[in-house]
Amino acid sequence: MSLKIYRIDTSFFGKINNRMKKPDLSVMAKASLFGGMIKNYKDYKRDKSFILSNKDEIDRFTEAFGNDWVEDHYYIRYPKSIRKNYLIPESLFHKYIMREQISDIISYVRANFRVK
């Protein structure tokens, strides 16, 4: 299982990057003129990294915490196929996955063992 990274960038350079490397689902960014070119080039060269620049592409995804999209931040796509349209902010990714795994373990224990 490989993680896919997305960045939202509705700027001119984001749209160019989006045309050259179509997202399978999405990514995020926005910066100054020169900084935007460098960031978009790095995302273009990175294997599993995509830029979301069109509103219809961004609308295909759901922010995992229900917050608004923030430009120039990276999001990681949910790794399981159950919710492949979920994007998790990269700073909260490990916390989100760990909480979900702990929840799954607790559900398994409750379902299979009698608690007294």
C-alpha positions in Angstrom: 0.0 0.0 0.0 1.5 3.3 -1.0 0.2 6.7 0.2 -0.7 9.4 -2.3 -0.1 13.0 -1.5 -2.3 15.8 -2.7 -2.0 19.6 -2.7 -4.7 22.2 -3.6 -3.3 24.9 -5.8 -5.7 27.0 -7.9 -3.0 29.3 -9.1 -1.7 29.5 -12.7 1.2 27.1 -11.9 -1.1 24.7 -10.2 -3.3 24.5 -13.3 -0.2 23.9 -15.5 1.0 21.1 -13.2 -2.5 19.7 -13.2 -2.6 19.6 -17.0 0.8 17.9 -17.2 0.2 15.3 -14.5 -3.5 14.5 -14.0 -4.5 13.5 -10.5 -6.0 10.0 -10.1 -8.0 11.7 -7.3 -6.1 15.0 -5.7 -3.1 17.5 -3.9 -2.6 21.1 -2.5 -0.4 24.4 -2.8 0.0 28.0 -3.4 3.0 30.3 -3.0 4.7 33.2 -4.5 5.6 33.3 -8.2 9.0 31.7 -7.9 8.2 29.6 -4.9 5.1 28.3 -6.6 7.1 27.2 -9.6 9.6 25.3 -7.4 6.9 23.7 -5.3 4.9 22.6 -8.3 8.0 21.2 -10.0 8.9 19.2 -6.9 5.3 17.8 -6.8 5.5 17.1 -10.5 8.7 15.1 -10.1 7.5 13.2 -7.0 5.9 9.9 -8.0 2.7 9.7 -5.9 2.1 13.4 -5.6 -0.8 15.3 -7.3 -2.1 18.9 -7.5 -5.8 19.7 -7.3 -6.5 22.9 -9.1 -10.1 22.7 -10.5 -13.1 23.0 -8.3 -14.7 19.8 -9.6 -11.5 17.8 -8.7 -11.5 19.3 -5.2 -15.2 18.6 -4.7 -14.6 14.8 -5.4 -12.8 14.7 -2.0 -13.9 15.1 1.6 -11.7 16.6 4.2 -11.5 14.0 7.0 -12.2 16.3 9.8 -14.9 18.3 7.9 -12.8 21.5 7.9 -12.4 23.8 4.9 -9.6 23.2 2.4 -6.5 25.1 3.1 -4.3 26.1 0.1 -0.5 25.4 0.3 -0.9 22.5 2.7 -0.4 18.8 1.9 -3.1 16.2 2.3 -2.7 12.4 2.3 -5.3 10.2 0.8 -6.9 7.7 3.1 -5.0 4.4 2.6 -7.9 1.9 2.5 -10.2 1.6 -0.4 -13.3 2.0 1.9 -12.9 5.8 2.0 -10.6 6.6 -0.9 -12.2 10.0 -1.3 -11.0 11.2 2.1 -8.0 13.5 2.4 -6.3 13.9 5.8 -4.1 16.9 6.5 -0.5 15.6 6.6 0.2 17.1 10.1 -2.7 15.0 11.5 -2.3 11.9 9.4 -0.6 9.6 11.9 -2.9 10.7 14.8 -5.9 10.0 12.6 -4.7 6.5 11.6 -3.7 5.6 15.1 -7.0 6.5 16.6 -8.8 4.5 13.9 -6.6 1.4 14.6 -7.2 1.7 18.3 -10.9 1.9 17.7 -10.8 -1.2 15.5 -8.9 -3.1 18.2 -11.5 -2.1 20.8 -14.3 -3.1 18.6 -12.7 -6.5 17.9 -12.2 -7.1 21.6 -15.7 -6.1 22.5 -17.2 -8.3 19.7 -15.1 -11.4 20.6 -14.6 -11.4 24.3 -17.0 -11.2 27.2 -16.2 -8.2 29.4 -17.0 -8.4 33.1 
